Amino acid sequence: MDPLLKVNEAHKNGILSDKIHSLIVKRFGIVLEGIGRIEKASGINFPLAYIEPSVVISQPASSFDYGIFFARTIPVIANEKVEIIIQITAPLVAYGLKGTIHAILAHEFLHYLELIKRMSKMEMVSDELSGNLFESMYADTTKLFEPRAVFDDKTLLLHITKKFPEGFRDYKLEDKVLKNWIQKKLPTINMALDSNVVKIPADVLAKTKLDQSLMHKLEQIEQRASKLRKRKLY
């Protein structure tokens, strides 16, 4: 899978300008560096990922506010099996600082691990519905592995802690995306908050074979997370 396939197609079709396309391609190396860093810090391979040539926004009903999704972890059904893909939006690649990009990639990687754990326990039911951005961000942070149990990289952990105290917010990045992407009418995907829900049939889950070495890693992570919780309590 070519991570830049959709970006290159958007450029070829005149949807993205030469300048924007060149910027995304040039800064894609930061994404690759982040993926390599996450794999080294966790000892686990990063899932399939691609760059979406759009900004993904969500606006609650009866509100002028909206949230920007810079990346999403998406389970998809392919050949009657579940595949988990990380969708990284082009504006993040184009305008995000290195630490921000790496923190978001690490956050989505935690989502990936959580989904694998739930799949292994046949717990892949629909997530909670919420029409409020704050509630969604809060719910987002309560479903993940403890980062310290996953990553052996102090700088990366610092980036995650700074960027995700109660849901991701980076006002400088959001301003850049608003001015350089949304206001210039570049590709935008509007998504209702309550549509960000996953439902996977049980028979498809049953047909999906999980990597046993990955399952062993998850067991080790859960043990480390349990020890960290005990330290916090005592």
Residue frames relative to the residue before (quaternion, step in Angstrom):
aa qw qx qy qz dx dy dz
M 1.0000 0.0000 0.0000 0.0000 0.00 0.00 0.00
D 0.2907 -0.7479 0.5745 0.1612 3.59 -0.75 1.07
P 0.3867 -0.7588 0.4694 0.2332 3.64 -0.43 1.14
L 0.7272 0.4208 -0.2280 0.4921 3.59 1.17 -0.56
L 0.3247 0.7900 -0.4770 0.2071 3.59 1.27 0.11
K 0.7145 0.4491 -0.2662 0.4659 3.60 0.75 -1.02
V 0.6156 0.5336 -0.3408 0.4693 3.59 1.10 -0.66
N 0.6708 0.4927 -0.2957 0.4689 3.57 0.92 -0.90
E 0.6385 0.5183 -0.3223 0.4688 3.59 1.04 -0.74
A 0.6397 0.5236 -0.3178 0.4644 3.59 1.02 -0.85
H 0.6446 0.5067 -0.3091 0.4819 3.59 1.07 -0.74
K 0.6511 0.5246 -0.3029 0.4573 3.55 0.95 -0.92
N 0.7252 0.4265 -0.2285 0.4898 3.59 1.04 -0.79
G 0.5621 -0.6489 0.3665 0.3586 3.58 1.26 0.18
I 0.4482 0.6945 -0.4517 0.3357 3.60 1.25 0.22
L 0.7540 0.2204 -0.1336 0.6042 3.57 1.11 -0.74
S 0.4594 -0.6927 0.4869 0.2682 3.58 -0.92 0.91
D 0.6739 -0.4708 0.3727 0.4305 3.57 -1.30 0.26
K 0.6579 0.5346 -0.3077 0.4321 3.57 0.95 -0.93
I 0.6894 0.4645 -0.2827 0.4786 3.59 0.85 -0.97
H 0.6430 0.5277 -0.3200 0.4535 3.58 0.94 -0.90
S 0.6615 0.5099 -0.3000 0.4610 3.58 0.92 -0.93
L 0.6450 0.5280 -0.3161 0.4531 3.59 1.02 -0.82
I 0.6586 0.5063 -0.3048 0.4659 3.58 0.95 -0.90
V 0.6699 0.4975 -0.2978 0.4637 3.58 0.89 -0.97
K 0.6502 0.5303 -0.3099 0.4472 3.57 0.97 -0.91
R 0.7610 0.3851 -0.1972 0.4834 3.60 0.89 -0.95
F 0.4258 0.7075 -0.4645 0.3200 3.61 1.26 0.00
G 0.5501 0.6237 -0.3819 0.4031 3.57 1.20 -0.52
I 0.5959 0.5578 -0.3598 0.4520 3.60 1.15 -0.61
V 0.6256 0.5289 -0.3253 0.4724 3.58 1.08 -0.77
L 0.6689 0.4968 -0.2999 0.4646 3.58 0.88 -0.95
E 0.6316 0.5246 -0.3258 0.4687 3.57 1.04 -0.79
G 0.6543 0.5197 -0.3027 0.4585 3.57 1.01 -0.85
I 0.6421 0.5175 -0.3188 0.4672 3.57 0.98 -0.84
G 0.6563 0.5082 -0.3030 0.4682 3.57 0.96 -0.88
R 0.6424 0.5328 -0.3082 0.4566 3.53 1.04 -0.84
I 0.6612 0.5083 -0.2939 0.4670 3.57 0.97 -0.90
E 0.6484 0.5128 -0.3154 0.4659 3.59 0.97 -0.84
K 0.6653 0.4968 -0.3022 0.4682 3.58 0.98 -0.84
A 0.7021 0.4856 -0.2637 0.4491 3.58 0.97 -0.90
S 0.7573 0.3691 -0.1930 0.5030 3.59 1.18 -0.54
G 0.3472 -0.7374 0.5003 0.2923 3.56 1.14 -0.63
I 0.6354 0.4959 -0.3110 0.5037 3.57 1.31 0.36
N 0.4981 -0.6632 0.4729 0.2975 3.57 -1.00 0.83
F 0.4542 -0.6587 0.5300 0.2809 3.56 -1.06 0.79
P 0.4886 -0.6709 0.4614 0.3135 3.64 -0.98 0.73
L 0.7104 -0.3937 0.3388 0.4749 3.57 -1.31 -0.03
A 0.0111 0.7986 -0.6007 0.0363 3.57 -0.96 0.85
Y 0.0064 -0.7907 0.6121 0.0142 3.55 -1.18 0.56
I 0.4512 -0.6671 0.5222 0.2805 3.55 -1.27 0.42
E 0.2486 -0.7590 0.5905 0.1155 3.55 -0.75 1.15
P 0.3368 -0.7846 0.4858 0.1867 3.64 -0.59 1.12
S 0.6080 0.5030 -0.3528 0.5028 3.57 1.00 0.87
V 0.3672 -0.6353 0.6029 0.3131 3.51 -1.37 0.12
V 0.2483 -0.7600 0.5843 0.1390 3.58 -0.99 0.84
I 0.0228 0.8114 -0.5822 0.0464 3.57 -0.61 1.11
S 0.1426 -0.7707 0.6164 0.0756 3.52 -1.24 0.54
Q 0.0798 -0.8000 0.5947 0.0049 3.55 -0.88 0.99
P 0.3894 -0.7223 0.5178 0.2420 3.59 -0.66 1.07
A 0.5947 -0.5631 0.4295 0.3804 3.54 -1.18 0.50
S 0.8436 0.1370 -0.1331 0.5018 3.58 -1.15 0.75
S 0.6352 0.4847 -0.3533 0.4866 3.57 0.97 0.87
F 0.3724 -0.7165 0.5433 0.2297 3.55 -1.14 0.70
D 0.5690 0.5854 -0.3775 0.4371 3.55 1.28 -0.18
Y 0.0171 -0.7831 0.6199 0.0467 3.57 -1.22 0.36
G 0.3411 -0.7287 0.5559 0.2088 3.53 -1.24 0.44
I 0.2948 -0.7356 0.5828 0.1796 3.55 -1.15 0.66
F 0.2127 -0.7481 0.6177 0.1165 3.56 -0.87 1.01
F 0.2086 -0.8118 0.5357 0.1030 3.58 -0.43 1.20
A 0.7795 -0.0225 -0.0003 0.6260 3.58 1.26 -0.35
R 0.0823 -0.7913 0.6045 0.0405 3.55 -1.18 0.57
T 0.3118 -0.7060 0.6031 0.2016 3.54 -1.20 0.63
I 0.0365 -0.8530 0.5170 -0.0620 3.55 -0.38 1.27
P 0.2384 -0.7392 0.6097 0.1580 3.62 -0.71 1.03
V 0.0249 -0.7902 0.6123 -0.0006 3.58 -0.89 0.91
I 0.3850 -0.7007 0.5498 0.2417 3.55 -1.22 0.53
A 0.0898 0.7804 -0.6097 0.1062 3.56 -0.70 1.12
N 0.8372 -0.0125 -0.0400 0.5453 3.57 -0.76 1.07
E 0.6424 -0.5660 0.2897 0.4278 3.54 1.06 0.98
K 0.6259 0.4592 -0.3614 0.5165 3.57 1.14 0.71
V 0.4705 -0.6608 0.5056 0.2938 3.54 -1.26 0.43
E 0.0528 -0.7555 0.6527 0.0220 3.55 -0.95 0.96
I 0.2225 -0.7675 0.5858 0.1352 3.57 -1.00 0.79
I 0.0632 -0.8109 0.5810 -0.0314 3.54 -0.72 1.15
I 0.2989 -0.7228 0.5940 0.1880 3.56 -1.09 0.76
Q 0.1747 -0.7711 0.6078 0.0733 3.56 -0.72 1.13
I 0.0795 -0.7887 0.6096 -0.0004 3.59 -0.65 1.17
T 0.3301 -0.7771 0.4957 0.2037 3.59 -0.60 1.05
A 0.6173 -0.5951 0.3931 0.3320 3.53 -1.13 0.80
P 0.6452 0.5288 -0.3549 0.4220 3.66 0.88 -0.75
L 0.5994 0.5457 -0.3628 0.4596 3.60 1.09 -0.62
V 0.6664 0.4972 -0.2957 0.4704 3.56 0.92 -0.94
A 0.6935 0.5048 -0.2742 0.4348 3.57 0.92 -0.94
Y 0.8491 0.2189 -0.0529 0.4778 3.59 0.84 -0.98
G 0.5627 0.6282 -0.3932 0.3663 3.61 1.19 -0.20
L 0.4847 -0.6210 0.5253 0.3217 3.54 -1.17 0.62
K 0.6730 -0.5140 0.3481 0.4021 3.56 -1.19 0.55
G 0.6809 0.4930 -0.2953 0.4540 3.60 0.84 -0.95
T 0.6389 0.5265 -0.3191 0.4613 3.56 1.07 -0.78
I 0.6547 0.5105 -0.3118 0.4622 3.57 0.89 -0.94
H 0.6801 0.4885 -0.2958 0.4598 3.58 0.87 -0.92
A 0.6384 0.5265 -0.3271 0.4563 3.60 1.03 -0.78
I 0.6692 0.4902 -0.3001 0.4709 3.58 0.95 -0.86
L 0.6271 0.5190 -0.3368 0.4731 3.60 0.99 -0.76
A 0.6600 0.5036 -0.3063 0.4658 3.59 0.96 -0.86
H 0.6327 0.5342 -0.3236 0.4578 3.57 1.03 -0.80
E 0.6759 0.4714 -0.2939 0.4843 3.58 0.93 -0.87
F 0.5914 0.5590 -0.3573 0.4584 3.59 1.13 -0.61
L 0.6274 0.5183 -0.3272 0.4803 3.59 1.09 -0.72
H 0.6106 0.5284 -0.3419 0.4807 3.58 1.08 -0.69
Y 0.6297 0.5464 -0.3220 0.4486 3.57 0.98 -0.89
L 0.6730 0.4902 -0.2925 0.4703 3.59 0.88 -0.94
E 0.6450 0.5242 -0.3175 0.4564 3.57 1.01 -0.84
L 0.6531 0.5095 -0.3102 0.4665 3.58 1.00 -0.82
I 0.6267 0.5253 -0.3319 0.4703 3.58 1.02 -0.79
K 0.6399 0.5232 -0.3252 0.4595 3.59 0.96 -0.85
R 0.6840 0.4840 -0.2874 0.4640 3.57 0.90 -0.94
M 0.6200 0.5326 -0.3401 0.4651 3.58 1.06 -0.70
S 0.6577 0.5229 -0.3155 0.4410 3.57 0.96 -0.86
K 0.7348 0.3771 -0.2117 0.5225 3.57 1.19 -0.58
M 0.4423 -0.7178 0.4278 0.3257 3.55 1.34 0.28
E 0.4364 0.6999 -0.4503 0.3418 3.58 1.02 0.84
M 0.3848 0.7537 -0.4635 0.2627 3.58 1.20 0.40
V 0.2124 0.7597 -0.5800 0.2035 3.55 0.33 1.26
S 0.6970 -0.4723 0.3152 0.4379 3.56 -1.24 0.25
D 0.4789 -0.6605 0.5045 0.2827 3.54 -1.10 0.79
E 0.6726 -0.4856 0.3641 0.4233 3.54 -1.29 0.26
L 0.3552 -0.7051 0.5682 0.2321 3.55 -1.10 0.70
S 0.0781 0.7878 -0.6086 0.0535 3.55 -1.08 0.73
G 0.2391 -0.7709 0.5750 0.1338 3.54 -0.97 0.88
N 0.6428 0.4968 -0.3188 0.4883 3.56 1.25 0.27
L 0.4898 -0.6985 0.4360 0.2867 3.57 -0.74 1.04
F 0.6551 0.5088 -0.3291 0.4512 3.61 0.91 -0.84
E 0.6475 0.5114 -0.3227 0.4638 3.59 0.95 -0.86
S 0.6494 0.5203 -0.3198 0.4531 3.56 1.01 -0.80
M 0.6567 0.4991 -0.3142 0.4700 3.58 0.96 -0.86
Y 0.6444 0.5199 -0.3218 0.4591 3.58 1.00 -0.83
A 0.6562 0.5003 -0.3100 0.4722 3.58 0.92 -0.92
D 0.6013 0.5865 -0.3446 0.4191 3.57 1.08 -0.79
T 0.7366 0.4333 -0.2400 0.4605 3.58 0.88 -0.90
T 0.6524 0.5329 -0.3272 0.4283 3.63 1.17 -0.28
K 0.6751 0.5190 -0.2928 0.4349 3.60 1.21 -0.15
L 0.6296 0.6000 -0.3025 0.3900 3.58 1.25 -0.03
F 0.5888 -0.5297 0.4719 0.3875 3.52 -1.34 0.33
E 0.5601 -0.5598 0.4838 0.3726 3.55 -1.23 0.49
P 0.4673 -0.7137 0.4363 0.2863 3.66 -0.55 1.10
R 0.6437 0.5399 -0.3315 0.4292 3.61 1.02 -0.76
A 0.6409 0.5092 -0.3214 0.4760 3.58 1.22 -0.43
V 0.7003 0.4669 -0.2506 0.4783 3.57 1.25 -0.40
F 0.8227 0.2684 -0.0912 0.4928 3.57 0.78 -1.09
D 0.1919 -0.7486 0.6270 0.0977 3.53 -1.02 0.94
D 0.5195 0.5794 -0.4270 0.4605 3.56 0.62 1.20
K 0.3225 -0.7996 0.4749 0.1764 3.59 -0.13 1.29
T 0.6598 0.5087 -0.3149 0.4547 3.59 0.96 -0.83
L 0.6436 0.5108 -0.3148 0.4752 3.56 0.99 -0.82
L 0.6444 0.5156 -0.3144 0.4692 3.59 0.97 -0.82
L 0.6286 0.5277 -0.3302 0.4662 3.59 1.06 -0.73
H 0.6293 0.5287 -0.3257 0.4672 3.58 1.01 -0.83
I 0.6659 0.5042 -0.3054 0.4572 3.59 0.90 -0.94
T 0.6604 0.5221 -0.3033 0.4464 3.58 0.93 -0.95
K 0.6834 0.4876 -0.2850 0.4626 3.59 0.96 -0.87
K 0.7455 0.4357 -0.2278 0.4501 3.56 0.92 -0.91
F 0.8034 0.2540 -0.1179 0.5254 3.60 1.09 -0.61
P 0.1130 0.8031 -0.5787 0.0862 3.63 0.60 0.99
E 0.7848 -0.0591 0.0606 0.6139 3.61 1.00 -0.85
G 0.7608 -0.2001 0.1253 0.6045 3.56 0.93 0.89
F 0.5276 -0.6777 0.4161 0.2989 3.56 -0.97 0.83
R 0.1423 0.7377 -0.6554 0.0771 3.54 -1.03 0.91
D 0.0690 0.7497 -0.6542 0.0721 3.55 -0.94 0.99
Y 0.2544 -0.8335 0.4701 0.1396 3.56 0.07 1.32
K 0.6256 0.5327 -0.3468 0.4523 3.62 1.04 -0.69
L 0.6595 0.4919 -0.3013 0.4820 3.56 0.97 -0.86
E 0.6491 0.5204 -0.3194 0.4537 3.58 0.94 -0.86
D 0.6361 0.5231 -0.3245 0.4652 3.60 1.04 -0.77
K 0.6425 0.5222 -0.3173 0.4624 3.58 0.99 -0.85
V 0.6708 0.4936 -0.2958 0.4678 3.56 0.93 -0.92
L 0.6282 0.5400 -0.3303 0.4524 3.58 1.03 -0.80
K 0.7366 0.4318 -0.2306 0.4667 3.58 0.82 -1.03
N 0.7900 0.3699 -0.1702 0.4584 3.57 0.83 -1.01
W 0.7666 0.3264 -0.1846 0.5212 3.59 1.22 -0.32
I 0.7612 0.3972 -0.2287 0.4587 3.58 0.47 -1.20
Q 0.7085 0.4553 -0.2697 0.4669 3.61 0.83 -0.97
K 0.6741 0.4604 -0.2951 0.4966 3.60 1.20 -0.39
K 0.4764 -0.7277 0.3916 0.3004 3.56 1.36 0.36
L 0.2929 0.7355 -0.5498 0.2663 3.56 1.00 0.78
P 0.7432 -0.4563 0.2327 0.4304 3.62 -1.18 0.50
T 0.0095 -0.7995 0.5972 -0.0644 3.53 -0.85 1.11
I 0.1772 -0.7506 0.6287 0.1003 3.56 -1.03 0.87
N 0.1871 -0.7740 0.5979 0.0921 3.57 -0.69 1.11
M 0.0161 -0.8202 0.5692 -0.0545 3.55 -0.69 1.10
A 0.3856 -0.6987 0.5516 0.2426 3.56 -0.86 0.94
L 0.5672 -0.6234 0.4139 0.3439 3.58 -0.96 0.84
D 0.7233 0.4430 -0.2658 0.4581 3.57 0.91 -0.86
S 0.5794 0.5465 -0.4003 0.4532 3.60 1.27 0.21
N 0.5680 0.5890 -0.3795 0.4318 3.57 1.31 -0.16
V 0.4077 0.7010 -0.4484 0.3760 3.53 0.86 1.13
V 0.2339 -0.7861 0.5616 0.1091 3.55 -0.98 0.86
K 0.0204 0.7701 -0.6373 0.0196 3.56 -0.95 0.92
I 0.0365 -0.8069 0.5887 -0.0321 3.56 -0.56 1.19
P 0.4537 -0.6925 0.4821 0.2867 3.62 -0.73 0.98
A 0.5821 -0.6201 0.4077 0.3323 3.56 -1.02 0.82
D 0.6535 0.5231 -0.3313 0.4353 3.60 0.98 -0.77
V 0.6235 0.5210 -0.3384 0.4746 3.60 1.14 -0.63
L 0.6245 0.5318 -0.3304 0.4670 3.58 1.03 -0.80
A 0.6545 0.5345 -0.3070 0.4378 3.55 0.97 -0.89
K 0.6933 0.4728 -0.2653 0.4747 3.59 1.12 -0.68
T 0.6030 0.5759 -0.3510 0.4261 3.57 1.26 -0.28
K 0.2109 -0.7867 0.5715 0.1001 3.56 -0.61 1.17
L 0.2409 -0.7844 0.5601 0.1137 3.55 -0.77 1.05
D 0.5526 -0.6155 0.4608 0.3216 3.53 -1.10 0.79
Q 0.3963 -0.7564 0.4715 0.2203 3.58 -0.56 1.16
S 0.6101 0.5339 -0.3607 0.4611 3.59 1.10 -0.58
L 0.6271 0.5191 -0.3251 0.4812 3.57 1.12 -0.69
M 0.6385 0.5251 -0.3283 0.4570 3.58 0.99 -0.81
H 0.6270 0.5267 -0.3296 0.4699 3.58 1.07 -0.76
K 0.6320 0.5293 -0.3203 0.4667 3.58 1.03 -0.81
L 0.6548 0.5177 -0.3118 0.4539 3.57 0.98 -0.86
E 0.6137 0.5384 -0.3422 0.4652 3.58 1.06 -0.70
Q 0.6502 0.5085 -0.3093 0.4723 3.58 0.99 -0.85
I 0.6419 0.5231 -0.3174 0.4622 3.58 1.02 -0.85
E 0.6540 0.5113 -0.3145 0.4604 3.59 0.95 -0.86
Q 0.6326 0.5216 -0.3275 0.4695 3.59 1.05 -0.72
R 0.6584 0.4945 -0.3063 0.4777 3.59 0.98 -0.86
A 0.6388 0.5287 -0.3208 0.4577 3.58 1.01 -0.84
S 0.6360 0.5306 -0.3227 0.4581 3.58 1.01 -0.81
K 0.6533 0.5059 -0.3096 0.4706 3.60 0.98 -0.83
L 0.6438 0.5237 -0.3182 0.4584 3.58 1.04 -0.81
R 0.6392 0.5208 -0.3223 0.4651 3.58 1.04 -0.77
K 0.6472 0.5207 -0.3144 0.4594 3.58 1.01 -0.83
R 0.6321 0.5284 -0.3253 0.4642 3.58 1.05 -0.80
K 0.6501 0.5266 -0.3054 0.4547 3.54 1.03 -0.84
L 0.6731 0.4979 -0.2909 0.4629 3.57 1.05 -0.81
Y 0.8026 0.2868 -0.1302 0.5066 3.57 0.97 -0.85
